[in-house]
């Protein structure tokens, strides 16, 4: 994913600041410092997820395209990224992806990811359902790719919103460190990146002795 913020994500964060649900980014944040959690209401999550889906499909500029065609040998699948939908419940994100192919015509593929909840917030890790729900002829050929695409949509959403909140002292966009989901919406905790080399404040506890 390009290290840029989608205008839609930036506008969302600015609207939250105008509504005083988020503080202004008054200064660059220190390494490892966390920002106030950003909450995306369930009603807005589908709209913003479609922005993420467009970027996951490779479109980083405004485009009239609303689908992308995947090709695997003689098989083709049209993925309608502009119509991706999401349903939320505690600790669960359910992604719906409309697709079409010659064998089935229009169809909908549903993918389920278990993520963090308010009582057990998680990092950017998800346990995906073993197999997407949809026509077997599509899932058997495109199942892994659809799971990967759906999860990339989620990653691009939470990463993009975190990045829109500000930068760290080295000019890097903030990254999401925690995610918690309920039926009300998605909560993301942005954080300034750790630096693992050079002048990082992280200190190694391992001492390397001299070679014999």
Backbone as CSV, one residue per row, in Angstrom:
resi,resn,N_x,N_y,N_z,CA_x,CA_y,CA_z,C_x,C_y,C_z
1,UNK,0.835,-1.188,0.000,0.000,0.000,0.000,0.874,1.244,0.000
2,UNK,0.518,2.211,-0.793,1.282,3.449,-0.841,1.201,4.161,0.510
3,UNK,2.315,4.782,0.921,2.381,5.452,2.212,1.795,6.853,2.092
4,UNK,0.535,6.908,1.697,-0.190,8.168,1.569,-1.564,7.979,2.196
5,UNK,-2.202,9.089,2.513,-3.516,9.043,3.151,-4.584,9.358,2.111
6,UNK,-5.580,8.493,1.987,-6.689,8.749,1.076,-7.440,9.996,1.534
7,UNK,-7.853,10.868,0.606,-8.573,12.082,1.005,-9.809,11.793,1.841
8,UNK,-10.483,10.686,1.562,-11.688,10.348,2.327,-11.357,10.072,3.790
9,UNK,-10.211,9.435,4.042,-9.807,9.186,5.417,-9.447,10.494,6.123
10,UNK,-8.739,11.361,5.414,-8.364,12.657,5.992,-9.606,13.481,6.320
11,UNK,-10.598,13.473,5.431,-11.827,14.226,5.688,-12.587,13.657,6.885
12,UNK,-12.569,12.330,7.029,-13.238,11.718,8.171,-12.603,12.176,9.475
13,UNK,-11.276,12.143,9.547,-10.583,12.551,10.769,-10.813,14.041,11.052
14,UNK,-10.791,14.869,10.016,-11.028,16.298,10.218,-12.441,16.542,10.731
15,UNK,-13.426,15.794,10.219,-14.802,15.930,10.701,-14.912,15.524,12.170
16,UNK,-14.183,14.479,12.565,-14.182,14.064,13.965,-13.563,15.148,14.850
17,UNK,-12.561,15.830,14.332,-11.940,16.911,15.109,-12.873,18.106,15.224
18,UNK,-13.571,18.435,14.144,-14.523,19.549,14.213,-15.627,19.249,15.211
19,UNK,-16.030,17.988,15.289,-17.065,17.576,16.240,-16.518,17.383,17.647
20,UNK,-15.204,17.615,17.827,-14.507,17.513,19.115,-14.545,16.100,19.687
21,UNK,-14.628,15.131,18.792,-14.498,13.738,19.223,-13.046,13.278,19.163
22,UNK,-12.205,14.083,18.489,-10.770,13.829,18.426,-10.025,15.132,18.692
23,UNK,-8.904,15.072,19.401,-8.109,16.290,19.580,-7.325,16.608,18.315
24,UNK,-6.937,17.844,18.198,-6.096,18.240,17.075,-4.703,17.642,17.242
25,UNK,-4.053,17.383,16.115,-2.668,16.898,16.147,-1.768,18.114,16.309
26,UNK,-1.518,18.515,17.552,-0.805,19.768,17.807,0.709,19.630,17.693
27,UNK,1.215,18.387,17.788,2.667,18.213,17.737,2.981,16.809,17.227
28,UNK,4.161,16.639,16.634,4.573,15.282,16.247,4.734,14.417,17.490
29,UNK,4.357,13.166,17.400,4.360,12.287,18.565,5.682,11.556,18.713
30,UNK,6.063,11.300,19.962,7.316,10.612,20.246,7.176,9.124,19.953
31,UNK,8.303,8.481,19.738,8.346,7.059,19.429,7.562,6.239,20.456
32,UNK,6.618,5.405,19.978,5.835,4.549,20.858,4.667,5.228,21.541
33,UNK,4.491,6.528,21.363,3.391,7.252,22.000,2.081,6.924,21.291
34,UNK,1.010,6.758,22.058,-0.285,6.429,21.461,-1.182,7.657,21.431
35,UNK,-2.045,7.695,20.423,-2.995,8.785,20.233,-4.339,8.349,20.794
36,UNK,-5.243,9.284,20.970,-6.593,8.952,21.426,-7.264,8.012,20.428
37,UNK,-8.009,7.006,20.889,-8.679,6.076,19.965,-9.620,6.794,18.996
38,UNK,-9.641,6.309,17.775,-10.532,6.822,16.732,-11.669,5.826,16.562
39,UNK,-12.904,6.318,16.631,-14.067,5.432,16.524,-14.789,5.672,15.202
40,UNK,-15.020,4.591,14.463,-15.779,4.654,13.202,-17.124,3.999,13.447
41,UNK,-18.184,4.758,13.390,-19.513,4.198,13.589,-19.813,3.169,12.513
42,UNK,-20.640,2.175,12.875,-20.956,1.093,11.947,-21.512,1.629,10.632
43,UNK,-22.317,2.686,10.702,-22.902,3.238,9.489,-21.892,3.840,8.531
44,UNK,-20.742,4.296,9.053,-19.703,4.866,8.199,-18.689,3.823,7.760
45,UNK,-18.643,2.698,8.443,-17.581,1.720,8.182,-17.644,1.171,6.760
46,UNK,-18.853,0.923,6.235,-18.959,0.385,4.875,-18.458,1.396,3.849
47,UNK,-18.828,2.660,4.057,-18.388,3.723,3.142,-16.866,3.827,3.105
48,UNK,-16.246,3.818,4.281,-14.793,3.936,4.343,-14.106,2.653,3.902
49,UNK,-14.750,1.494,4.140,-14.162,0.238,3.687,-14.094,0.188,2.164
50,UNK,-15.060,0.805,1.489,-15.032,0.823,0.020,-13.882,1.669,-0.493
51,UNK,-13.523,2.707,0.246,-12.322,3.468,-0.101,-11.096,2.561,0.013
52,UNK,-11.036,1.811,1.113,-9.919,0.882,1.310,-9.918,-0.196,0.239
53,UNK,-11.101,-0.679,-0.158,-11.179,-1.720,-1.184,-10.676,-1.211,-2.525
54,UNK,-10.981,0.032,-2.839,-10.484,0.623,-4.089,-8.964,0.658,-4.097
55,UNK,-8.379,1.003,-2.960,-6.924,1.058,-2.864,-6.327,-0.346,-2.862
56,UNK,-6.995,-1.274,-2.192,-6.509,-2.652,-2.204,-6.534,-3.236,-3.610
57,UNK,-7.473,-2.755,-4.437,-7.555,-3.215,-5.822,-6.533,-2.533,-6.722
58,UNK,-5.782,-1.562,-6.166,-4.718,-0.926,-6.933,-5.041,0.449,-7.470
59,UNK,-6.175,1.032,-7.039,-6.572,2.348,-7.542,-6.357,3.374,-6.433
60,UNK,-5.305,4.184,-6.571,-4.960,5.163,-5.552,-5.391,6.575,-5.938
61,UNK,-5.955,6.716,-7.113,-6.483,8.003,-7.571,-7.958,7.832,-7.903
62,UNK,-8.734,8.920,-7.921,-10.149,8.805,-8.284,-10.307,8.106,-9.633
63,UNK,-11.274,7.211,-9.710,-11.483,6.441,-10.925,-12.959,6.084,-11.051
64,UNK,-13.432,5.984,-12.291,-14.805,5.554,-12.536,-14.927,4.038,-12.537
65,UNK,-13.790,3.353,-12.444,-13.820,1.899,-12.387,-14.462,1.446,-11.082
66,UNK,-15.299,0.444,-11.144,-15.920,-0.091,-9.935,-15.677,-1.588,-9.763
67,UNK,-14.866,-2.157,-10.649,-14.542,-3.565,-10.518,-13.164,-3.834,-11.108
68,UNK,-12.594,-4.953,-10.712,-11.325,-5.397,-11.255,-11.490,-6.862,-11.630
69,UNK,-10.829,-7.285,-12.699,-10.962,-8.663,-13.173,-9.701,-9.431,-12.828
70,UNK,-9.867,-10.524,-12.102,-8.764,-11.418,-11.793,-8.725,-12.533,-12.828
71,UNK,-7.531,-12.945,-13.197,-7.355,-13.996,-14.206,-6.473,-15.094,-13.635
72,UNK,-6.933,-16.323,-13.739,-6.169,-17.495,-13.314,-6.309,-18.552,-14.404
73,UNK,-5.303,-18.632,-15.279,-5.411,-19.547,-16.419,-6.544,-19.124,-17.332
74,UNK,-7.497,-20.021,-17.532,-8.654,-19.711,-18.372,-9.821,-19.147,-17.553
75,UNK,-9.647,-19.032,-16.244,-10.722,-18.540,-15.372,-10.591,-17.039,-15.144
76,UNK,-11.727,-16.381,-15.108,-11.767,-14.960,-14.812,-12.845,-14.691,-13.767
77,UNK,-12.569,-13.722,-12.906,-13.532,-13.331,-11.878,-13.551,-11.814,-11.771
78,UNK,-14.718,-11.220,-11.925,-14.885,-9.779,-11.747,-15.220,-9.506,-10.290
79,UNK,-14.399,-8.702,-9.641,-14.579,-8.356,-8.233,-15.049,-6.907,-8.157
80,UNK,-16.248,-6.690,-7.660,-16.844,-5.356,-7.614,-16.465,-4.666,-6.310
81,UNK,-15.273,-4.088,-6.288,-14.735,-3.502,-5.060,-15.534,-2.301,-4.592
82,UNK,-16.219,-1.607,-5.508,-16.990,-0.426,-5.133,-18.270,-0.781,-4.387
83,UNK,-18.616,-2.066,-4.320,-19.840,-2.492,-3.636,-19.548,-3.399,-2.441
84,UNK,-18.287,-3.442,-2.015,-17.930,-4.240,-0.838,-18.722,-3.737,0.368
85,UNK,-19.185,-4.658,1.196,-19.986,-4.294,2.362,-19.370,-4.904,3.620
86,UNK,-19.770,-4.399,4.777,-19.242,-4.910,6.037,-20.355,-4.928,7.079
87,UNK,-20.347,-5.980,7.887,-21.234,-6.085,9.034,-20.369,-6.362,10.258
88,UNK,-20.708,-5.691,11.371,-19.884,-5.761,12.571,-20.661,-6.361,13.736
89,UNK,-19.961,-7.121,14.544,-20.477,-7.575,15.831,-19.277,-7.695,16.764
90,UNK,-19.507,-7.968,18.022,-18.416,-7.953,18.988,-17.298,-8.916,18.595
91,UNK,-16.130,-8.348,18.297,-14.963,-9.140,17.941,-14.987,-9.727,16.548
92,UNK,-15.958,-9.375,15.734,-16.098,-9.979,14.405,-16.307,-8.926,13.326
93,UNK,-15.638,-9.126,12.196,-15.847,-8.310,10.994,-16.263,-9.256,9.879
94,UNK,-17.434,-8.993,9.303,-17.955,-9.834,8.226,-17.940,-9.009,6.932
95,UNK,-17.142,-9.439,5.968,-16.986,-8.712,4.708,-17.789,-9.405,3.611
96,UNK,-18.558,-8.626,2.864,-19.292,-9.146,1.712,-18.720,-8.568,0.427
97,UNK,-18.332,-9.442,-0.502,-17.734,-9.002,-1.762,-18.598,-9.487,-2.930
98,UNK,-19.241,-8.569,-3.668,-19.981,-8.986,-4.860,-19.003,-9.341,-5.986
99,UNK,-19.264,-10.443,-6.650,-18.425,-10.903,-7.769,-19.323,-11.411,-8.875
100,UNK,-18.717,-11.686,-10.015,-19.451,-12.344,-11.097,-18.457,-13.082,-11.987
101,UNK,-18.938,-14.172,-12.548,-18.150,-14.924,-13.516,-19.107,-15.620,-14.473
102,UNK,-18.584,-16.152,-15.566,-19.429,-16.767,-16.586,-20.190,-17.970,-16.044
103,UNK,-19.581,-18.702,-15.122,-20.197,-19.932,-14.639,-21.387,-19.684,-13.723
104,UNK,-21.374,-18.590,-12.960,-22.440,-18.366,-11.966,-23.221,-17.085,-12.183
105,UNK,-22.686,-16.168,-12.962,-23.288,-14.851,-13.013,-22.982,-14.102,-11.733
106,UNK,-23.804,-13.095,-11.349,-23.552,-12.350,-10.111,-23.663,-13.255,-8.889
107,UNK,-22.763,-13.045,-7.933,-22.772,-13.814,-6.690,-22.175,-12.954,-5.594
108,UNK,-22.384,-13.367,-4.357,-21.820,-12.655,-3.211,-20.990,-13.623,-2.386
109,UNK,-19.785,-13.179,-2.032,-18.880,-13.975,-1.211,-18.787,-13.329,0.169
110,UNK,-18.960,-14.115,1.209,-18.904,-13.603,2.574,-17.681,-14.167,3.280
111,UNK,-16.952,-13.286,3.957,-15.732,-13.683,4.670,-15.809,-13.156,6.090
112,UNK,-15.407,-13.977,7.043,-15.516,-13.633,8.457,-14.133,-13.591,9.089
113,UNK,-13.866,-12.494,9.822,-12.597,-12.344,10.534,-12.874,-12.108,12.017
114,UNK,-12.209,-12.878,12.872,-12.282,-12.670,14.316,-11.143,-11.741,14.720
115,UNK,-11.495,-10.585,15.300,-10.510,-9.574,15.673,-10.687,-9.221,17.148
116,UNK,-10.175,-8.059,17.559,-10.276,-7.651,18.944,-11.652,-7.107,19.299
117,UNK,-11.934,-7.096,20.588,-13.164,-6.528,21.137,-12.791,-5.551,22.244
118,UNK,-13.746,-4.758,22.762,-13.401,-3.794,23.815,-12.778,-4.434,25.051
119,UNK,-13.208,-5.648,25.414,-12.631,-6.308,26.580,-11.313,-6.995,26.270
120,UNK,-11.091,-7.292,24.982,-9.849,-7.931,24.558,-9.370,-7.310,23.249
121,UNK,-8.908,-6.058,23.297,-8.410,-5.430,22.070,-7.223,-6.195,21.522
122,UNK,-7.087,-6.190,20.206,-6.025,-6.967,19.559,-5.223,-6.082,18.629
123,UNK,-4.029,-6.559,18.314,-3.236,-5.925,17.270,-3.773,-6.330,15.911
124,UNK,-3.022,-6.046,14.857,-3.516,-6.320,13.505,-3.312,-7.787,13.147
125,UNK,-4.017,-8.615,13.876,-4.031,-10.053,13.611,-5.483,-10.480,13.596
126,UNK,-5.826,-11.381,12.685,-7.201,-11.888,12.638,-7.184,-13.372,12.345
127,UNK,-8.139,-14.064,12.952,-8.369,-15.459,12.608,-9.490,-15.486,11.583
128,UNK,-9.179,-15.918,10.367,-10.177,-15.926,9.307,-10.919,-17.251,9.298
129,UNK,-12.178,-17.190,8.891,-12.920,-18.419,8.677,-12.167,-19.266,7.658
130,UNK,-12.186,-20.574,7.851,-11.366,-21.439,7.004,-11.734,-21.313,5.533
131,UNK,-13.000,-21.110,5.237,-13.452,-21.116,3.855,-14.492,-20.023,3.667
132,UNK,-14.361,-19.182,2.650,-15.390,-18.171,2.393,-16.730,-18.825,2.105
133,UNK,-17.787,-18.087,2.364,-19.130,-18.573,2.085,-19.572,-18.046,0.721
134,UNK,-19.826,-18.955,-0.228,-20.224,-18.561,-1.569,-20.269,-19.768,-2.476
135,UNK,-20.597,-19.560,-3.754,-20.668,-20.676,-4.699,-19.359,-21.461,-4.742
136,UNK,-19.462,-22.776,-4.697,-18.266,-23.620,-4.624,-17.344,-23.407,-5.820
137,UNK,-17.913,-23.190,-6.988,-17.091,-23.055,-8.192,-16.205,-21.807,-8.107
138,UNK,-16.665,-20.800,-7.361,-15.862,-19.593,-7.167,-14.877,-19.792,-6.019
139,UNK,-15.386,-20.303,-4.906,-14.556,-20.453,-3.715,-13.409,-21.430,-3.945
140,UNK,-13.668,-22.507,-4.699,-12.617,-23.500,-4.913,-11.448,-22.926,-5.699
141,UNK,-11.708,-21.984,-6.579,-10.647,-21.386,-7.401,-10.081,-20.114,-6.786
142,UNK,-10.957,-19.294,-6.209,-10.552,-17.961,-5.793,-10.594,-17.750,-4.282
143,UNK,-10.855,-18.799,-3.508,-11.038,-18.645,-2.069,-9.885,-17.951,-1.367
144,UNK,-8.656,-18.412,-1.593,-7.495,-17.811,-0.923,-7.311,-16.354,-1.325
145,UNK,-7.490,-16.070,-2.612,-7.330,-14.694,-3.083,-8.404,-13.780,-2.496
146,UNK,-9.621,-14.284,-2.341,-10.700,-13.474,-1.778,-10.464,-13.197,-0.302
147,UNK,-9.965,-14.194,0.438,-9.623,-13.975,1.844,-8.531,-12.905,1.951
148,UNK,-7.501,-13.025,1.132,-6.397,-12.064,1.164,-6.874,-10.661,0.807
149,UNK,-7.744,-10.560,-0.197,-8.248,-9.254,-0.613,-9.106,-8.628,0.486
150,UNK,-9.998,-9.419,1.084,-10.868,-8.893,2.132,-10.058,-8.408,3.323
151,UNK,-9.044,-9.171,3.729,-8.215,-8.753,4.860,-7.393,-7.530,4.509
152,UNK,-6.941,-7.423,3.262,-6.215,-6.228,2.850,-7.121,-5.001,2.929
153,UNK,-8.399,-5.165,2.622,-9.350,-4.056,2.758,-9.414,-3.581,4.207
154,UNK,-9.502,-4.534,5.142,-9.543,-4.180,6.559,-8.244,-3.490,6.975
155,UNK,-7.108,-4.050,6.560,-5.816,-3.438,6.898,-5.705,-2.026,6.350
156,UNK,-6.104,-1.843,5.093,-6.003,-0.517,4.487,-6.921,0.484,5.186
157,UNK,-8.075,0.011,5.674,-8.983,0.896,6.400,-8.350,1.364,7.703
158,UNK,-7.945,0.430,8.557,-7.437,0.822,9.876,-6.093,1.534,9.765
159,UNK,-5.257,1.126,8.805,-3.975,1.789,8.604,-4.180,3.204,8.077
160,UNK,-5.129,3.352,7.142,-5.386,4.667,6.565,-5.948,5.656,7.571
161,UNK,-6.869,5.192,8.415,-7.445,6.080,9.432,-6.393,6.473,10.453
162,UNK,-5.580,5.505,10.901,-4.510,5.835,11.851,-3.548,6.843,11.247
163,UNK,-3.183,6.655,9.991,-2.245,7.556,9.326,-2.802,8.964,9.215
164,UNK,-4.124,9.072,9.069,-4.745,10.394,8.911,-4.727,11.212,10.198
165,UNK,-4.447,10.573,11.334,-4.475,11.312,12.598,-3.223,12.138,12.843
166,UNK,-2.101,11.816,12.169,-0.907,12.639,12.370,0.381,11.917,12.046
167,UNK,1.503,12.522,12.489,2.835,11.994,12.212,3.655,11.934,13.491
168,UNK,4.726,11.151,13.407,5.640,11.098,14.542,6.754,12.124,14.354
169,UNK,7.696,12.133,15.289,8.755,13.153,15.264,9.702,12.997,14.086
170,UNK,9.702,11.835,13.455,10.554,11.619,12.278,9.789,11.803,10.975
171,UNK,8.530,12.269,11.070,7.747,12.546,9.878,6.994,11.356,9.330
172,UNK,7.008,10.228,10.045,6.273,9.049,9.597,4.817,9.121,10.030
173,UNK,3.921,8.629,9.184,2.509,8.564,9.531,2.310,7.591,10.696
174,UNK,1.341,7.892,11.556,1.043,6.996,12.663,0.492,5.669,12.142
175,UNK,0.645,4.622,12.954,0.191,3.285,12.566,-0.790,2.770,13.612
176,UNK,-1.682,1.851,13.239,-2.628,1.304,14.222,-1.948,0.257,15.091
177,UNK,-2.141,0.373,16.401,-1.535,-0.594,17.312,-2.587,-1.520,17.921
178,UNK,-3.846,-1.062,17.977,-4.932,-1.888,18.499,-6.196,-1.665,17.684
179,UNK,-7.028,-2.710,17.628,-8.330,-2.611,16.995,-9.334,-3.338,17.882
180,UNK,-10.509,-2.726,18.057,-11.593,-3.346,18.821,-12.896,-3.108,18.067
181,UNK,-13.718,-4.136,17.947,-14.933,-4.071,17.139,-16.145,-4.505,17.955
182,UNK,-17.247,-3.757,17.813,-18.550,-4.157,18.336,-19.573,-3.884,17.247
183,UNK,-20.836,-4.168,17.548,-21.881,-3.844,16.592,-22.035,-2.357,16.374
184,UNK,-21.512,-1.544,17.282,-21.589,-0.090,17.161,-20.565,0.463,16.188
185,UNK,-19.428,-0.230,16.034,-18.409,0.293,15.134,-17.028,-0.274,15.419
186,UNK,-16.029,0.391,14.837,-14.634,-0.037,14.928,-13.833,1.037,15.655
187,UNK,-13.064,0.623,16.663,-12.191,1.549,17.372,-10.734,1.222,17.055
188,UNK,-9.981,2.249,16.665,-8.591,2.087,16.262,-7.720,2.961,17.160
189,UNK,-6.624,2.404,17.657,-5.677,3.172,18.463,-4.425,3.441,17.632
190,UNK,-4.188,4.688,17.205,-2.974,5.028,16.456,-1.776,5.173,17.388
191,UNK,-0.597,4.901,16.843,0.631,4.989,17.631,1.784,5.478,16.748
192,UNK,2.707,6.210,17.362,3.940,6.587,16.671,4.835,5.361,16.560
193,UNK,5.430,5.170,15.411,6.212,3.959,15.163,7.448,3.875,16.050
194,UNK,7.766,2.638,16.422,9.050,2.384,17.068,10.142,2.357,16.002
195,UNK,11.314,2.758,16.407,12.464,2.688,15.516,13.390,1.601,16.039
196,UNK,13.671,0.628,15.220,14.396,-0.547,15.682,15.884,-0.517,15.340
197,UNK,16.378,0.603,14.851,17.802,0.706,14.518,18.252,2.129,14.786
198,UNK,19.531,2.313,14.747,20.064,3.668,14.900,19.826,4.220,16.290
199,UNK,19.058,5.328,16.371,18.884,6.023,17.646,17.617,5.601,18.366
200,UNK,17.139,4.419,18.128,15.946,3.948,18.817,16.138,3.989,20.322
201,UNK,15.037,4.289,21.031,15.082,4.265,22.496,14.969,2.845,23.030
202,UNK,14.665,1.872,22.159,14.629,0.484,22.595,16.053,-0.002,22.820
203,UNK,16.294,-0.637,23.952,17.624,-1.126,24.291,17.645,-2.649,24.276
204,UNK,18.620,-3.190,23.643,18.747,-4.639,23.596,19.305,-5.170,24.904
205,UNK,18.742,-6.299,25.385,19.235,-6.930,26.601,20.207,-8.066,26.312
206,UNK,20.489,-8.280,25.042,21.377,-9.359,24.632,22.784,-8.817,24.395
207,UNK,23.748,-9.415,25.071,25.135,-8.992,24.881,25.855,-10.064,24.049
208,UNK,26.508,-9.624,23.025,27.227,-10.549,22.162,28.682,-10.613,22.588
209,UNK,29.108,-11.789,22.982,30.491,-11.947,23.426,31.457,-12.025,22.268
210,UNK,32.739,-12.023,22.607,33.751,-12.124,21.579,33.816,-13.553,21.025
211,UNK,34.078,-13.645,19.751,34.219,-14.954,19.150,35.520,-15.594,19.616
212,UNK,35.517,-16.917,19.829,36.753,-17.575,20.249,37.802,-17.503,19.163
